Each structure stands twice: as structure tokens, then as C-alpha cells.
Amino acid sequence: MSFNIALSGIRAASQDLAVTGNNIANASTTGFKESRAEFGDIFTSSIGNSGTSTVGSGVRVQDISQQFDQGNVSFTDNLLDLAISGSGFFVTNNNGEQGFTRAGTFGIDDDGFIVNNSNARLQGFSIDDNGNVNNIVGDIEISSSNLQPETTTQVNAEVGLDSREAPPQLAFTIPTARLAAIDAGDVTVTITNPQGVSSNLVLSTSAATGDDTAATISTVLNNALGLDSQVNAAGDVELVLDEGFSLTTNPTVAGAPALDISTTTAVGIGFDPLDSSTFNHTTATTIFDSLGNSHVLQQFFIRQPFDPSNSPPTVPNSWQVVVQVDGQNVGAPTDPLDPVNTATLSVHDLFFTANGALNEIASDDIDIVNWTPLDANGQPLGAIGPLAAGAPIGTPNSNLNVSLVGSTQVAGDFEVRASSQDGTTTGRLAGLSISDDGSIFARFTNGENRVLAQVALADFANVQGLESVGNTSFVETFESGVPLIGQPGSASLGLIESGALEESNVDLSEQLVNLIIAQRNFQANAQTVETADTVTQTIINI
């Protein structure tokens, strides 16, 4: 009996030594979880024995359980070294066999998949075209193919316009109906230049001959001060005064002012993108055509005059914005039968409320409707600009929109608070980054950032039930329960630390003490065998 008890102790101490030795051997193994031997006594009894005086039958190893305490996290220079801060396991796929590990030594194989040192592929959630996470778990692949260019379809700009600014130009018209009244007698208006010098302009100089037509009056205005004047398609005379000029005398003719303020012709007559005196402010945004070529979309902001006494009254807090691409006009042709779709100036009205907010309902939609991408020499690139769905190339189209939502007009200096667009040029993979929720971001040379996948983590109802299969990997068993796979940071799952590894949770000092204890137990049980042998030999010799 004594021999059996001692031998069971020797066996238990030997297993304890093996467990301790295994812990010590893996003290530097990434993601390793230490084990401990758990013992239970052996007790035998027979029918009729009370059990209070029965001698035990030794010891046995009940279980060798692993301790899944968090190990220390050490930082590395490898982006794909991953550590889990909290509970959970990385999910891997090794030729169809699902595994779970805390060791995050990952890299990219020659096929572009993220794998560990055992060539098992890391599992994660895929991302759809809209950047949303799918609930389908699969191999994480890092594609090295170029990012294809995308045509710009939306430009967003948020600007702050200065309500204190004056219009860069004042525009006036002499309606056709008023020309006859002017022709009946000389009409003199007074214009003051920026230096304060006033000049009288006689609009009617040939009453006797009756030739004060729109054309002759326009000529008089052009010759007088070098003003911009023309006759529009309706037969009205249009006049533009540059910034600093003002109309100081505007006599009444036939019950109405000789000149009416116009808010619709200023851009058409005097605007010049190369002359900053014809607009208040400008801002530019880089956009892309279907081939990934970059172009400059420029917006020119022009304050409009306000005169409540004008007939009809002008509107307060109004601006106009002119849009050009690479200096080209992009407005719809005036003649719908124009075979070449000659582009016109793209002019749009902006209206602001009394509180300075953009009145989106009253303001025009800013659509680029007639743009053909050109190269630096002005030749077509063969790329598609803002082509509307189903519209043939070369026809007016309107699927490139400029939004100024959020813009304001208050007493403050002009500013561009935000500017963005959704087009891209061709891009090559430049680098990766991984966030704490496991999202893998790819950086491209065109400045784009895309989410490629999201690392998946798994947890179990009973982690002690997992079966170790080597290489710091585990597989599920009936005792562990099914894996609960989710996104890092969700439920009870921990977070991901990129560029770091979880060290073994083995405490060497503790293991060395355990080693001494196990050695002592082994020696003590061996001494029991020796003592029992001596007693037995004595009995035999009697």
C-alpha cells in the first residue's frame, strides 16, 4: 500500500515538474499561457468501513489547466504585430481548420493574405463598397493593385462671405421702353469716380434727329469714361461701373429713374476671371475626370447690389457665384441647337437670410453642365467629365454638383471653412494602419484612405475547455462551447494594439519556486519508497 501511495506521489510530482518545465521553456513564447497542475487525493473504502479511519490511497493529477491572464504588451516596429488588450482570441484559418490564438505575429504572404508563423490566415470581416462592415468572416487580403481613378461628381465647400463688402461692380440698364422717353429730351446722369471726381453724361444728344437708339447711347457711355456698355438681346442698354464708381445723379424719366440697377447683367458684362476687381473673392478645388487627370474648379463670389427703391426692388443679402474649370466656361449653350454645345458663363444666384444663413431653397443649384476635360494645350483628353447617365458625350450634362451648404454671410473676413470632393486619381498602396477596433486602413499615393477589412476576435463561454494544438493555437471543444465571433471592442471582446505583441504570462520567479516545490515533493515521495522498502525488508528478515 505504501509503495502505491509513494508511486502516485512520484508520478504527480513528475507531472508537476513537467508542467513547470514547460512554462519555463515558453517564458519567451509570444501569446503563451502558463499551465498549472491541479491535484486531488485518492481515497478508497469498502462496505462496512466508516471512512473516518481509512488511509488515503495517494494522489492524482485532476487537470492541467491553462491560465488565460493578460500578458505584458511589448511594442515592436512591425505594423502587423497585433496584441489583444482584454479578452478574446484571434481567429485563424489553416487549410479549412479554424484556430484561435493570442499570438499576434502576423505578416503578409506572397498571395497578399495576412498569415501567422504557421501560415494560418487571419480572419476578419469584409467591407462593402460603401465602407460598411459585412458580417461575413473570411481571410483578410491586402491587395497591392492600383486604386482606379474616380470621376468627381460632388464638390462640397463651406465659405464665410463678408456682409460688409460692397459689390465689385454696379450694373444698370436702360430698358427699351424707356429709350423713347430719353429720346424726347436730354437726360443727364452723374457718375463719380473713386477719386471723388464727378462727370456728367448726357444720354440724349441728338433729339432733333431722333437717333438716340440703344446703340448710340451705348456708344456715348463707352466713349465717355471708357465704361463697359452693350446692348443685350432684348434691346436694353447695359452699363457696368467698376468698384469705386458710383451713380450719384439718376434723374426721373417718365416717372421712373433713367437707369435701373440690374442684378443679372453684371457678370455677363464686366466679369473677368483675370481681373480681381470684377469679383470679391475666389476659391479653388482640385477635381478629377474619368482618367484620373486633375483639373481646377474655381468659384468666384460677387456681391450683388441692394436698393429697395429700385424698380423692381433688388434683393438684400444676395451674391452670385461663377464657376469655371481650368479657366473654361461650363454653362449650358444659349442655343439648344448649337452642334458644338458652346459653353457659356456658369452663373448662379446665392441668397442669404437675415441671420446670415444660406437660403438653400431660394439659391440656385450649382451644376456643371457643359465641361469637356482638356489638357494643358487645350486639347480634349478623351476623358469623361460630368456626363449624365445615358447622355452621349458632347451633350450638356449635369451630374457634377457644387454644394455650398453651411455657408454664411456675416460681418467677418472671407474664409473657406471646409472643402472636399469625391474624385480620385490613380493611387498605389503606400502603407497600412490598424485602429484599436481592428479596422485595417490602406493609404494610397493619391491621398485616399480606404478600410480594407476588420480583424475578428472570438471568445468562449469556457476558455478552459479549449484544446491546445501547439504553436500557441487552440481549437474549440464540446467543453469550450462554440466561438462567439465579433468586432474588437464589442460585447466582452478586447481592443487591438497594432505594432505590439502580448508576451507570455509566465512569471519566472514563481515558476522557479514551483520547481523547487515539485523537486522537494518528488524527493519526499522517493524517500517514502525507500522507507517502505526498509520496513518491508525488516519484516522479511524476522
Order of alpha helices (4+ residues) and beta strands (2+ residues): alpha-beta-beta-beta-beta-beta-beta-beta-beta-beta-beta-beta-beta-alpha-beta-beta-alpha-beta-beta-beta-beta-beta-beta-alpha-beta-beta-beta-beta-beta-beta-beta-beta-beta-beta-beta-beta-beta-beta-beta-beta-beta-beta-alpha
